Amino acid sequence: MSVDLSDIEAAREVVAGVAKHTPVSTSLTLSADIGGPVVLKAENLQRTGSFKLRGAINKLAALGADAANGVTTGSAGNHAQALAFAAQHVGVPCRIFVPVGAPITKVQASRNHGAVVTETGADLKAAVAAAEEHAADTGMAFCSPFDDPAVVAGQGTLGLELVDDIDDLSSVIVPLGGGGLIAGTAIAVKSRRPGVRVIGVQAAVCAPYAGGTVAEGPVLTLADGIAVKYPGAITGPLVERWVDEVVTVEEDSIADAMVLLMDRAKLYAEGAGAVGVAALLARAALPSDGGTTCVVVSGGNVDLGVVPSLIRRHENQAGRRLSVVARIDDRPGGLATLLTVFADGGADLIEVEHIREGLDLHVRETGIHAAFEVRGPEHAQRLLGAARAAGYDIVESRI
């Protein structure tokens, strides 16, 4: 089974009343970084938080009466939300199977849309197998998260929007997991403008389309939404035919991209949604000569527990966190006096704890570890100098 432009154009009519035509905005930061115009397709602002709604709506329309008993799927999270929303929209039951440990935000959002959600297996393949078995047992219609012509056609409506919105489009950089989004986007874009390059991006730890080795068991990556271990029977040949290049990015680059999107573009992107930006930052993907490069930010369903770690890492890299271990007199007010030195110098206290093991302390001494937010390395050195000038023994410091 294949997909062509006519399928995607028909899907556009189906999804138009449900999915949003998401905005394209210029990224001055990325444009300056690579030396050419870069725009971001903000699909993280789509209803349900990702592009997946396009394919889910089109699949349900294609099923018609065959969806009367309900629909089921295996998903890492975004397709689950999208199918739950679509099923609720048309009024049919929905049963979702997700891998054990799937992001809580995605699981809860699926439940909020009325789906019954079950965690099973270590990865997407196991979740899909459970959904297929459930479909066979109950008469529910199985809806693949990516390996289905109707899903591919639905995702391809994003590509039609790119062609409509970007007159000088020269290359499109797209996150690549199972291949539904990039296959549909590539067919739509290249059928209208054959000269446009389409580049897929995978996380290096799970990159079957890039020829990478994928380990058994759970895949630990910020880009859990594209941690698909195998090309689809339908999407695999489509990606091979229509996509110009597939590149990979490391976890640190994904983290950098997520923070850049939050800090500079004011876009909240999950790891899978940020890999295209990561590819540009790491120079894994290069823009075409001339014209505009579009990066698809495919999803924004971030696990909130990850965000503090991202910010902490970013501040450490920028020299904006100062960690101090010091000896102080073990008397009332001793700690407060030291902290006042740093506060008077413009530091913000993040955390502090007493240390009574691992330091050579006198009977009337105690150790403390404190972390501060500072304005940079020079500011940190001034603070350390002020503390030492005030008579404090700074045993260790790290910026």
N, C-alpha and C positions, 0 to 999 in steps of 0.2 A: 504494500500500500504506500502511495506517495502523496505528496502535498504540492499544490502549485498555487500561483497567484490568485486564480479564481476562487480557490477554497478560502484563502485569507480575506479576499474582498467580501465574500459572503459572510465570513465570520465577523467582519467589522460591523455589518448591519445587526448581527445578533448581540454583540457585546456592547454596542453603543449606548443602550439604555441602562446599563448596569455599571460597567467599568468606566473610569474617567479617562479622558484624553489628558495625560500628565504633562507637566511643563518641561521645557528645555531651557536651561539657563547657562549663561557664560560663566566659566570659572577663570577669573583673572589670575589666580594663583597658579593653576596648572598651565594656563596659556603662557605665562611668563616663564615657567619652569621648563617647558619643552620648546619654547620659541615658535609657537603657532597657536591658532585659535582652538580652544577646547570647550565643549559644552557638555553639560550633564543632563541626562534624561532621568528625571526624578521619579522613577517608578516606585520608590519607597513611599511616595505620597498617594499611591493607588489605594483604593478601598481594600481592606484586609492587610494592607501594608506591603504588598508585593505584586509583581506581574502575574502571579498564578491565577488571579481571578479571571483573567481573559480566557485562559484555556478551560477553566472549570465551567464557566457559563456556556461556552460553545459546546463542550462535551455534553452537558445536560440537554441543551437544545437538540443535539444530534440524537440523543437517546430517545427523546420524546416519551411515548407510552412505556418504553422499556425501563424507565426509571420509576415506575409507579410503586414498586416494592421498596424503593430506596436505593441509595448508592453507598459504596464503600471504597476505601482506598488505603494504601500504605504510604506514609509520607514522613519526611523529616520535620514537617511543621507548617511550612507556608502553603503547600498544596492542601494540607488538611484544613487550614483556615478558609482557604478559598472555596473548597468543595462544600464545607459546612455552610458557608454564607450562601453559595449558589443553591444548595439543597433547601435551605430555609426560604430563599427567595421564591422558589417554585413550589414549595410546600411538600417536599418528600423527606423521609427519614434519612439519616446519614450516620454511618459507623466508620470510625477512623482507627487505624492501627499505626502507632508510632514506635520508633526504637526506644528501648529503655534509656532514660536519661535525656530524652528530647527536651529542648528549651521550654521551661515552664511557661513563659509568656505565650508561646505558640500553642501549647496544649490547652491552656486556660482559655485562650481566645477561641479555639475550636469548640470548646464546651459552651462558651458564651453564645455561639451561633447555633446551639441546639444539637450538636453532634454528641454521640457516645464515643468516648475516646478510651482506647486500651493500649497500654505500653507492652510491647512484646519484642523479643529478639534484640540482638546487639547492633543491628544496622538496618539500613533501608531495605535491603534485599529480604531480610526476615520479615519486616513489617508488610511488605508487598505480598509475600507468600501467605501470610496470615489473612490478609484481606481477600486474596483470591480464593482461599479455602472457605472463608466466610460467605463469599458471594455464591460459591457452588452449593453451600449448605442451605442458604436462606432464600435464594432467588434475587438478592440484591444485585444491582449492576456494578461491576468493578470498573473503576475509573483510574487508569494509570496516571501517575504524577507527571509523566513526560512522554511515554512511548505509545502515543495514540495520535492518529492523523487529525482528529478534531481538536485535541489539545494543542498540537503543533500549530494548526491554523489559527486558533485563538491567540496564542502567544505572538504569532506573526503580525497581528494587528498593531503591535508596538512598532514594527518596522515601517508600516504604512505611515504612521504618525511622524517618524523620523524623516521620511522622504517629503512629506507635506511641510514640515516645519523648518528644515535646514536646506537652503537652496544650494549651498556649495559643499554638501556632505562629501567627504573623501574617505573616511574610515570610521568604522563602528567597533568599539571594544565591548565585549559582552561576557558576563559571567557564564561559565559552562559547567553544569553538573550532569544531568541526564541528557541534555541536548535539546529539549523542547523549545526553550526560548531562543537559543542561537540559531537553530534550524529554521524556525518560523521567521525570525528577523532577517536572516540571510536571504531566504527565498523572496520575501517581500521587497527588501532593499535592492537586491541584485536583479530581480525581474524588472524593476523600474529603472535602476541605474546600474548597469553591469560593471562599471568601472570602480565602484565603491569596494574597498577592502573590508572584510569582516574578520575580526580577530577574537578568538575565544580565550578565556583565562580560567585556569584551574588552580586550586591549592596544590602546592608541590607534594603534600603528603597523600593526596588522592587524585591522581591525574591519569586516568586510563586513556583519555583521548590524546594525551601528549606522549603516550608510550611509557608512562611511569609504572613502577611496580607498586601494587596496592597490597598492604599487609592484611592478614586475617584479623578479625575482631573489630572493635570500635575504632573509629578514626578520630583522633584528638586534633581538632582544628577550630579556629575562629570562624571558618567558613563552613559551618555544619550544613548549611542549606544546599551546598553543591558537593557534598562528600558522597558522591555516587560512584560505586566501585566498578561499574560496567556500562559500556555504551548500550543504548537501546537497539532492539532489532529494527525499529523504524527510524529512530533518530540517528543511529550510527551511520548508515549510508548517506543520510541527508547532510550530516555534518561533513563527512568526507567529500561530498560533491560540492557543497555550497560555501564552506568556510575556508578562508585563505590560509589561516595559521592558528595554531593553538600554543599558548605559552603558559608557564607556571610562575607562581609567586610564593615566597616564603611567608611564614607566620608573622615575622617582624614587619614585613612590608604591608601585610593586611592590617596590622594594628596601627601602623603609621597612617594608612589611608583612612581608617575609621575616624581617627582623631582629626586629621586634616578636614574631612568632610564636616565634622561637628564644628570645628573651630573656625574654618574659613568660609565654607559654603552654607553653614547653618543647616546641614542635612544630617539626619540621624539614620545611619546606614548600618545594617548588620554586616558581619564579616563577608558573607557570600555576596552581598550587594556592593561591597567596597573593593573587590578584587580587581576590577578594571582600573580604578584609580591607582591601586597598588602596582599594577603592571606598568603604568606610566611613570610613577615615582621611581621604580626600580629599573627603568629602561628595559624591561622585559618585552614591552610592546612599544613600537615606535610609530609616530604618525606618518601619514603619507605626505609627500611633498606637495604643498599647496592645499587649499581647501580646509574644511573644519573637521576635526576629530570629535566624535561623540562617544562618551562613556556612559553606558547604561548602569545606573545605580538601581539594581533590580529589587532590593528589599530593605525594609527598615525595622524588622521585628527583632530588635536587639534584646538579648537577655540582660536585664538591668544589673544583674550581679557582676557582669563583665566590665561595666563602665568605670567603676572606681579603679580597677586594675589598669585599664587603658590610660586613665588620667594620671595615675601615679607613675606609670612607665614614662609617659610623655614629659612630666615635670622633672623626673630624674634625668632624662636625656638632655633636657634644656637647662640643666643646672639650677632648677628652681626648688629643689628639695635639699635641705641640709640636715644630716643625721649627726647627732653629737652624743658621745659618751663622756661623762665627766664625774669626778669625785667632788662631793660637797660635804660640808659639816652636817652631821646627823643631829640637827636641832630644829626646833620649830621655826619656820620661816626660811630655812636654808634653801629649799627648792624654789620658793616664791621669789627670793632675791635674785637667783640666777635667771629665772624666766623673765624677770623684769628687765634685766640687761638686754636680752634678745628682743623683748617687746618694744623697749625704748629705741632700739635700732631699726625697727620696722619689720620684724619677722612675725609671722603668724604661726602660733603653735598648732600642730596637727595632732600629736600624741606625745605622752610622756609616761615612763614607767620606772620604778625603782629596780636596781640591779644589786643583788647581794651575793651573787656567785660569779666567779670568773675574774674578779678584780682583787688586787692586793690592797685591802682596805684596813685602816686602823679601826680600833674599837669604836671611836666616835665619828666614823665616816660612813657614808653610804654612796653608792653609785647610782647614777640616773642615765637613762637613755631618752633623748628627746628628738623629735622630728619637727622641722619648721618649714613653712613655705617662704621662700625668699625670692628676690627679684633677679638673681643670677649669680654666677660664681664670684664676681667682685663684691657684691653685697654680702655674700656668705663669708668671704675672707674678712671683711670689716667687722662683721658680727663676732667672729672667732677672736679677732684681735681685741675687741672691746671686752669680751668675757675673760680673756687671759689678763688684760690690764686691770680688771677688777679683782684679780687674784684667784680665779678659778682654774683648777687643774683639768684641762681638756685632754682626756686620755686618747680619744679617737674621734675623728670627724670624717664625714664623707659627703661629697656634693654630687 
